[in-house]
């Protein structure tokens, strides 16, 4: 029998990755780079943000392969021109961390709501209620934050890593930039994915108390 919670999961995932990308764009715009704004990407409309692989294929593949235990994805990256940023020293770093911070903020907000909502609140005939949906919001957003902080291109963690790379590590930077997506896929389907899941679950428990 089809579980309707899957629909909530996918909807939450979709809008969480959109908010993630919006955060990059808004911070960049506030720092003087209107590239995302001119590209029509500062919108909650999901269509301009959808990425065939990151928004559809990867979440579906992970859902099937892990039985729904670990599902994440990404939206089409918001276009950024770092040369437009007023803060040339730290601007790129601020833009990079805006995405994970937005996911963490959402997780903390809904996690605090969980702690104050009675278990039976808005219980539906399907056997789950608002509290369960809020828990999914926390879980999905923590997974996104943890995942995106992996220091492998094209994830946000790579921008943070590159910011502190010594100049004599330029060859390593170029290698990661060129082969990052291959390294990332190998990482995802290795045993390291389970470790990432454990970290995410631990943080979710800290926030929700569940």
C-alpha distance (Angstrom), angle and dihedral (degrees) to the residues before:
residue distance angle dihedral
X1 . . .
X2 3.80 . .
X3 3.80 113.3 .
X4 3.85 110.9 -137.3
X5 3.81 90.1 -154.1
X6 3.81 86.6 75.7
X7 3.82 89.1 66.8
X8 3.81 90.7 52.8
X9 3.80 89.9 47.7
X10 3.80 93.9 53.3
X11 3.82 93.7 43.8
X12 3.81 91.2 49.8
X13 3.80 90.7 47.6
X14 3.81 92.0 50.0
X15 3.79 96.1 50.6
X16 3.81 93.0 39.9
X17 3.80 91.9 58.2
X18 3.81 89.6 45.1
X19 3.81 91.4 53.0
X20 3.80 87.5 47.0
X21 3.80 91.6 56.3
X22 3.81 93.0 40.4
X23 3.79 88.8 57.3
X24 3.79 90.7 55.9
X25 3.80 90.2 50.3
X26 3.80 96.8 45.7
X27 3.79 93.7 48.7
X28 3.80 90.9 47.4
X29 3.81 90.2 49.1
X30 3.82 91.3 49.1
X31 3.82 88.9 51.9
X32 3.80 93.0 52.9
X33 3.81 104.8 -88.0
X34 3.85 111.4 115.3
X35 3.84 94.3 174.4
X36 3.82 94.1 112.8
X37 3.80 90.9 45.1
X38 3.80 92.9 52.9
X39 3.82 90.0 46.3
X40 3.81 89.9 57.7
X41 3.79 92.9 -116.3
X42 3.81 99.1 126.0
X43 3.80 91.8 88.6
X44 3.81 138.5 99.5
X45 3.80 89.4 -135.2
X46 3.83 101.3 116.7
X47 3.82 96.7 -149.7
X48 3.85 98.1 77.8
X49 3.81 89.6 47.6
X50 3.81 101.9 48.2
X51 3.79 117.1 116.8
X52 3.81 114.8 -165.2
X53 3.80 94.7 -139.9
X54 3.81 103.1 29.9
X55 3.82 98.7 38.1
X56 3.80 101.5 36.7
X57 3.82 117.4 8.8
X58 3.82 100.3 41.7
X59 3.85 96.5 45.4
X60 3.80 90.2 48.3
X61 3.81 92.6 47.0
X62 3.82 92.9 48.0
X63 3.79 92.2 45.7
X64 3.80 90.8 54.0
X65 3.82 96.2 41.5
X66 3.83 96.2 46.4
X67 3.80 98.2 34.0
X68 3.78 89.8 -117.4
X69 3.82 93.6 -55.6
X70 3.80 94.6 118.1
X71 3.79 122.4 19.6
X72 3.77 128.2 159.2
X73 3.76 141.0 138.9
X74 3.75 143.4 162.2
X75 3.78 141.1 -115.5
X76 3.79 126.2 -123.9
X77 3.82 105.9 -69.6
X78 3.80 114.3 -101.8
X79 3.83 110.1 -115.6
X80 3.80 111.8 -110.0
X81 3.80 129.8 -178.2
X82 3.83 105.5 -158.9
X83 3.81 91.1 -167.2
X84 3.82 89.3 68.3
X85 3.80 93.4 57.1
X86 3.79 115.5 110.4
X87 3.79 91.0 -146.0
X88 3.78 101.4 59.1
X89 3.80 93.7 173.8
X90 3.80 101.4 52.1
X91 3.81 103.8 5.7
X92 3.81 96.0 98.6
X93 3.80 90.5 48.6
X94 3.82 91.7 50.7
X95 3.80 90.7 50.7
X96 3.81 92.1 47.3
X97 3.81 96.5 51.1
X98 3.83 93.3 43.7
X99 3.82 91.0 81.5
X100 3.82 98.7 53.3
X101 3.82 90.7 40.2
X102 3.82 90.4 55.2
X103 3.82 90.0 52.9
X104 3.80 92.4 47.4
X105 3.82 90.6 48.7
X106 3.82 91.0 52.1
X107 3.80 90.9 47.8
X108 3.81 93.3 50.0
X109 3.83 92.4 46.5
X110 3.80 94.8 51.4
X111 3.81 91.7 38.1
X112 3.80 90.4 58.2
X113 3.80 89.7 49.0
X114 3.81 89.3 54.0
X115 3.79 90.8 56.5
X116 3.82 91.1 57.2
X117 3.82 101.8 37.7
X118 3.84 116.9 92.7
X119 3.80 114.9 -118.4
X120 3.82 93.3 -114.9
X121 3.81 94.9 48.4
X122 3.82 111.0 136.3
X123 3.80 92.5 -14.9
X124 3.80 108.8 -177.6
X125 3.77 133.4 -150.5
X126 3.81 87.8 -103.9
X127 3.81 90.3 69.5
X128 3.79 98.6 -109.0
X129 3.78 132.1 86.8
X130 3.76 144.0 -167.4
X131 3.78 91.5 -72.4
X132 3.79 91.4 60.2
X133 3.81 91.1 48.9
X134 3.81 90.2 50.3
X135 3.81 88.9 50.5
X136 3.81 89.1 54.7
X137 3.82 89.6 52.0
X138 3.81 89.6 54.1
X139 3.79 93.7 45.1
X140 3.81 96.0 47.2
X141 3.81 94.5 45.7
X142 3.80 94.7 47.8
X143 3.81 89.3 49.4
X144 3.80 89.8 50.9
X145 3.80 92.8 48.0
X146 3.81 94.2 47.7
X147 3.79 92.5 43.5
X148 3.80 94.6 48.7
X149 3.80 92.2 50.0
X150 3.81 90.4 64.1
X151 3.84 103.5 116.2
X152 3.80 95.1 -126.8
X153 3.84 123.4 109.0
X154 2.97 131.4 -78.6
X155 3.83 89.6 27.0
X156 3.80 122.9 93.5
X157 3.79 92.3 -111.7
X158 3.80 89.5 68.0
X159 3.83 91.0 61.0
X160 3.79 89.1 52.6
X161 3.82 91.2 47.5
X162 3.81 93.5 47.0
X163 3.79 91.4 49.9
X164 3.80 89.5 64.4
X165 3.81 96.9 36.8
X166 3.84 113.2 120.9
X167 3.80 113.7 -119.3
X168 3.80 91.6 -112.1
X169 3.84 88.2 63.4
X170 3.80 91.9 69.1
X171 3.82 92.7 114.7
X172 3.80 90.2 54.2
X173 3.80 89.7 49.9
X174 3.81 91.7 51.5
X175 3.81 91.5 47.1
X176 3.81 92.7 51.5
X177 3.79 91.9 45.2
X178 3.80 91.9 51.1
X179 3.80 99.5 42.7
X180 3.80 100.5 23.9
X181 3.79 96.6 111.9
X182 3.83 91.5 52.0
X183 3.81 91.6 48.1
X184 3.79 89.3 47.5
X185 3.79 93.4 52.7
X186 3.81 90.9 48.8
X187 3.80 88.2 50.4
X188 3.80 93.1 49.6
X189 3.78 94.8 53.5
X190 3.79 96.9 41.4
X191 3.79 128.2 84.9
X192 3.81 89.3 -91.2
X193 3.79 89.2 79.0
X194 3.81 89.4 69.2
X195 3.81 90.4 54.1
X196 3.79 89.9 51.8
X197 3.78 89.2 51.5
X198 3.82 91.4 52.1
X199 3.81 90.9 52.8
X200 3.81 91.2 49.8
X201 3.82 92.9 47.9
X202 3.82 91.5 49.3
X203 3.83 91.6 52.9
X204 3.82 91.6 45.9
X205 3.81 89.8 53.7
X206 3.81 91.3 49.7
X207 3.81 91.3 52.5
X208 3.79 100.4 41.0
X209 3.78 101.7 29.5
X210 3.82 87.8 -134.2
